[in-house]
Amino acid sequence: MMDSIKQIYKIGHGPSSSHTIAPMRASKMFLTQIKELPVDRIEVTLYGSLAATGKGHMTDQAILSVLNPVHPTTILWEPRVELTFHPNGMRFVAFDKEGKELKEFKVYSIGGGTLANESFNEQVTTPVYELSTMADIIEYLDQRGLSYWEYVESCEGPDIWDYLAEVWEVMKQSVHEGLAAEGVLPGGLRLRRKAADTLVKSLSYKDSVKTRGMVYSYALAVSEQNAAGGRVVTAPTCGSCGVMPAVLLYLQETRSFRDERILRALATAGLFANVVRTNASISGAEVGCQGEVGVACAMAAAAASQLFGGTLHQIEYAAEMGLEHHLGLTCDPVCGLVQIPCIERNAFAASRALDANTYANFTDGRHRVSFDQVVAAMHQTGKDLPSLYKETAEGGLALLHEKYGGKILIED
């Protein structure tokens, strides 16, 4: 059983679906719970990954923007305390004037802006899809001569196209706004935006390099918008939101695909991401960046393959390669910001998605390792990764940058 692909594509503000969108939604939930109580102040405690990289991800700003206008709110940080349910834990407590605790609410951000705790789980709602593995879906479609997007429509209903049309408009808008913006991104890294310059430089090259530069610039544009707290679409997360828009807008502009075909590609991509979300995870705090950029690459590869007329098996193969070759990818954001290496990863994943499509379409779609098997491998790999490499900014690139002050260290 699987939920709607609307859970994959969520419109919101960056820089992180798990660190900004979900905490804002949790804060609104808590306000609803305490609206009839004599609340004097609120205390919010962030645990694990939310605390470790929350300041860089603007988690405190997201929460305070909702709660502070209603009740004075303080935030406590517990990066060394990881609750058992999920690494991204939040505890909201409301107090009266005497300091008496009126209401407690523990909730967890489990990826893609989705919330859950011991009592409810937004990922487990009324099932929309009876099938939840790609093998079962392909068998079902093969027997009926259907495509992936037709399966999405049959399960979701015709209203899904209106939803995806809005998603596509926001995706395109985020590209255009990102290309129009220049200057330094917020945060302590003093990282300059590169999207506009990349697009301009691409125009001086011949076709093959020019088009690749376009893809890079579009992915950078959206990822930079996300890093600046702009409006984006999770695909499947904010940290990986640049891959799908880059690939789809590039293909539409260079191949003249109609919006209708783009929406169908979005539906297919959402289906593949939904399989991952159901059987593994799209949370960087749970499985590392393989669950974010890796899944985004798989989505874009599947979308591109469908646009170019790929068969069911070729599309699955493209998606499989997109995810397989990101296995083990760690989440180690420098200074806890969704900037390094996140922004460049979106550009490279968009390029790799197009390569996966090309490779798959050179074959008949038959291959040894299935998409489902790669999803299972990704899930297990995520479990085996130390917490240092799962959105805590305590290992990998983040540790080296902190240790050496951003300088390049050369040793014999």
PECOR-V400460 format. One line per field, one symbol per residue. ss: DSSP state (@ for helix, = for strand, . for the rest). psi: psi as a letter, one per 20 degrees, with the letter a starting at -180 (. if undefined). burial: b if it has 16 or more other C-alpha atoms within 10 Angstrom, else e. A space follows every 10 residues. Layout:
ss->???
psi->???
burial->???
This chain:
ss->.=..@@@... ===...@@@@ @@@@@@@@@@ @@@@...... =======@@@ @@@.....@@ @@@@@@@... .=======.. ........== =====..... ========== =..===.... =.......=. ...@@@@@@@ @@@@...@@@ @@@@@@...@ @@@@@@@@@@ @@@@@@@@@@ ...=...... .=..@@@@@@ @@....@@@@ @@@@@@@@@@ @@@@@@@... ===....... .@@@@@@@@@ @@@@@...@@ @@@@@@@@@@ @@@@@@@@@. ...@@@@.@@ @.@@@@@@@@ @@@@@@@... .@@@@@@@@@ @@@@...... =..@@@.... .@@@@@@@@@ @@@@@@@@@@ @......... @@@@@@@@@@ @@@@..@@@= .....@@@@@ @@@@...... ..
psi->pqrqihigop paqaiphhig gghghhghgg hhhjhjqmph rqppppqchh hhjhghjkgg hgghhgghig qppqpqpmhi ooqhgqhnqq opppqahijp phpqoprqoj pjjqqqaihq oiinaophph qjqhghgggg hghikrrghh ggghhhriih hgghggghgh gghhgghhhh qrapqqriil pqqigghggg hhiirrgghg hhhggghggg gghhgghjjr prppmirgik iigghggghg hghiikpqhg hghhhhgggh gghhgghgid qjphihjaih ifhghggggh gggggghjkq rghhghgggg hhggjjpjpr omppjjqmgp jgghhgghhg ghghhggggh iirjiprgpr ghhhgghggg gghhpqhhkm kikjrchggh ghhjkjqppp q.
burial->ebbbbbbbbb bbbbbbbbbb bbbbbbbeeb beeeeeeebb bbbbbbbbbb bbbbbbbbbb bbbbebbeee bebebebbbe ebeeebbbbb bbbbbeeeee eebbbbbbbb bbbbbbbeee eebeeeebbe ebbbeebbee eeeeeebbbb bbeeebeeeb beebbebbeb bbbbbbbbbe ebeebebeee eebbbbebbe ebeeeeeeeb bbbbbbbbbb bbbbbbbbbb bbbbbbbbbb bbbbbbbbbb beeeeebeee ebbbbbbbbb bbbbbbbbeb bbbbbbbbbb bbbbbbbbbb bbbbbbbeeb bbbbbbbbbb bbbbbbbbbb bbbbbbbbbb ebbbbbbbbb bbbbbbbbbb beeebeeeeb bbbbbebbbe bbeebebbbb bbbbbebbbb beeeeeeeee ee
